[in-house]
Amino acid sequence: MHAVRLHAYGPAENLTYEETADPTPGPGQVRIAVAAAGVHLLDTALREGMPGPFPAPVELPTIPGREVAGTVEALGEGTDPSWLGKRVVVHLGMNPGGYAELAVTDAERLQEIPENLDEAQAVAMIGTGRTTMGILQFTDVSADTVAIVPAAAGGIGTLLVQYVKNAGGTVIGLAGGPAKVARVQENGADLAVDYKQPDWPERVRAYLDDRDRRATVVFDSVGGDTGRAAVDLLGKGGKHVVFGWSSDGLHDGSPLTFTDEELAERGITSEGVLGPAMLGKAGGDNPVRTLENRALAEAVAGRLVPAVQRFPLAEAAAAHRALETRGTMGKVVLVP
């Protein structure tokens, strides 16, 4: 098979497209003919050997990628034969291997892809969609919601805009550059502004003042100066929901921190929602599965439509560079 392999930590150019042996499914496993493989910003950090949420660095060489969708084409010993030939989507968990024409995983991880979703959309919902549903657990969204969404043209941002609008709320989407702003507007935001323009906070404040409203929630994946300016627009009782601090394209991202005194003075709350907090709130024996099910159900019902940007599998390095320079819109997917 063809796959993208990483032989040494470093820049995107270290991802090489090459031939390698087909993986063999073990007991209770399946082999998937991959039609779409998800690319996550975390992949770029792991490629460079940076610390991540895993207990140890990935052993090299490796095939990166932890989200795939495709068709089950081989079974391991003892695997339920009904999986053979089905379209499936799966998060591979701790084991990479997604940037390839074939991938192996445990059958118990599989989700069958509903008929009205294609493989790229399914990949977006199993990862980005799952995280979005986890984030939304931390705030009540209703017609009274006035949400500010930094990085609103991204994969999670796109889904947050749709979710709040479906609930009848008001959405102010922030994005970098005219093309992304236009995409956010097309996605249904009530106001889309370019955070690269220094007067964007004044534009948002004027919009809210005209309607005698204040922001009730900031869904912050950016941090830094942009995140702080968004928090400054929160009204009393507002909530700052933090799920990242990547960058805003102008400044290096950094997490925002507030003392208890600052929060009390502003009359707001601030909460980080990733990791154990998110999974604990989802509950159940398998909280990851719970969130996956919610995300896929929203997509099947047509309430959430993920934005997808496709790259050929052989151009994985270009996909990584685009992510790192904020040159993408929506979920990035590799197509063999």
Buried (B, 14 or more C-beta within 10 A) or exposed (E): BBBBBBEEBEBBEBBBBEEBEEBEBEEBBBBBBBBBBBBBBBBBBBBBBEEEEEEEEBEEEBBBBBBBBBBBBBBBEEBEEEBEEEBBBBBBEEBBBBBBBBBBBBBEBBBBBBEEBBBBBBBBBBBBBBBBBBBBBBBEBEEEBBBBBBBBBBBBBBBBBBBBBBBEBBBBBBBBBEEBBEBBBEBBBBBBBBBBEEEBBEBBBEBBEEEEBBBBBBBBBBBBBBBBBBBEBBBEEBBBBBBBBBBBBEEEBBEBEBEEEEEEEBEBBBEBBBEEBBBEEBEEEBBBBBBBBBBBBBBBEEBBBBBBBBBEBBBBBBBBBBBBEBBBBBBBBBBB
